Amino acid sequence: MSREAPESRGIRDAIFAGLFFLAATALMTWPLPMHLRDGMTDLWDAKLVTRILHWDYRQTFRDPVNLFQLNFFHPAKYALAFSENLWGAALFGFPLLAAGATPVFNYNVLFLLGMFFSAWSAWALARYVTGDPLASVVGGLIFGFLPWRFSQLPHFQFQWAPFLCLSLLFLLRYLDEGRRSDAVLFGVFFGWNALTNVHYALFSGFVVAATLLSFAAWRTPERGKRIRAAVLAVALGGIAFLPFAVSYRKAAELYGMERSIGEMEAFSGRWTDFFSAGEKNRLYGPATKKWGKAEGDFFPGLAALALASIGVVGSRRRRGALATSEPGPSEGRRRAAKALDVAAAVLAVAWLASLAREGLRVGPLHLGDPGRVQVFLTVAVLLRLALAFPRQSRFVCLADFLRRSPLDRRAVLLLVVAAVGILVALGGHTPYYRFLFQSFGAIFRAIRAPARGIVLFHIALAVLAAWGLSRITKDLA
């Protein structure tokens, strides 16, 4: 009796998971599936999104060059750039509208598709990381139907997160196996993500950077070649977004539109947001109501946190699988590390002084925002550790520390992605995002709410939770 081929088994698992998430989407959004023609999730933003989705369809086939000349606010130009263009999601509705579906029906179908695809793609990512298709279902449920996602119901574009997961999935597959097809798919989904949601476009850059930096720490065959190919895929994927970026840039220059630092801070998350599940959550909503605020509701539920914690602990490798110690760093690296020690010491003194006295000047130097000094101090410390750990340490450098970590390297990456997601979501309430906002304004002033970067934390949480459930089921088997 022959065994089922892995490819056939993978397709079968994907089909069953897809059917499951279709049913879950209908159940979690009930009664919307019964009112596709005459209902909406929101009274305000949903109407705007409905118009944009229909406009994308109309202009793509009639006058694509003037896609951004949405006929709002006459005689304003580039009116579509006043909001999300949504073109990457609108594509899925083109057949519906061509067949005569109403704009409202099209909106509702695409809204549900966004939630469905988000859950299904998170399942695919979790399955690849854990190798357990059944346990990965919980990852899809967590990512697709978190309390935060229901707090964002008026914001159609934030239901469309599948391309974030698929970008990470195919990036990991390419870095692991080096198949050119995976690199191509990574570039395609990276670009598609940018065409769907401008916020997610920026956030995906953090995911890719964290993944490539983590991969660089591992001594993998063709490491440099694969990193260069992944960067090339990012560049090629970004080309698809370039015409859209140009239109946004023209609108910003024409009307002087950019997000202020005050607006950015107002829509940044706070630590207390992790205690709020939002008023739409029937289980935790009433108990966490006092911590709720706009763009908050980060609490993912106790079950998700518990399973993710088990996943981290369960990812520990056997002692025999740990990397062996490396030779110490060269004298050149030691000398560079000592120079960075001096720089870090100076920056630490400057940081403390700037905290004690606002606007402190030292000769011609203006220390300015203490947070900027803290950023430079952090960079100096990380560079120092990347070159060499202190001689007393049993680790040679930061890369050696990561290689010899008792945690599986995928778990390490997911923890890094989770940490990055938290830092981005806290936005202007940390010096790091504020530094990026002030230093790279053309990019970071393009989005309104850094708090939405919590989606990166959710990706890591969902996969780690699937890992935890997989560990539990294997221990019980």
Secondary structure, DSSP 4 states (H G I P E B T S, - for coil): -PPPPHHHHHHHHHHHHHHHHHHHHHHHTTTGGG-TTT--S-SSHHHHHHHHHHHHHHHHHH-GGGTT--SSSTT-SSGGGGS---HHHHGGGHHHHHTT--HHHHHHHHHHHHHHHHHHHHHHHHHHHHS-TTTHHHHHHHHHS-HHHHHTTT-GGGG--HHHHHHHHHHHHHHHH--HHHHHHHHHHHHHHHHH-HHHHHHHHHHHHHHHHHHHTS--TTHHHHHHHHHHHHHHHHHHHHHHHHHHHHHHHHHT----HHHHHHTS--GGGGG---TT-TTTHHHHGGG--TT------HHHHHHHHHHHHHTBPPGGGSPPPPPPPPHHHHHHHHHHHHHHHHHHHHHHHHHHSTT-EETTEE---HHHHHHHHHHHHHHHHHH---TTSS-SSHHHHHHT-SB-HHHHHHHHHHHHHHHHHHGGGSHHHHHHHHHSHHHHTT-S-GGGGHHHHHHHHHHHHHHHHHHHHHHH-
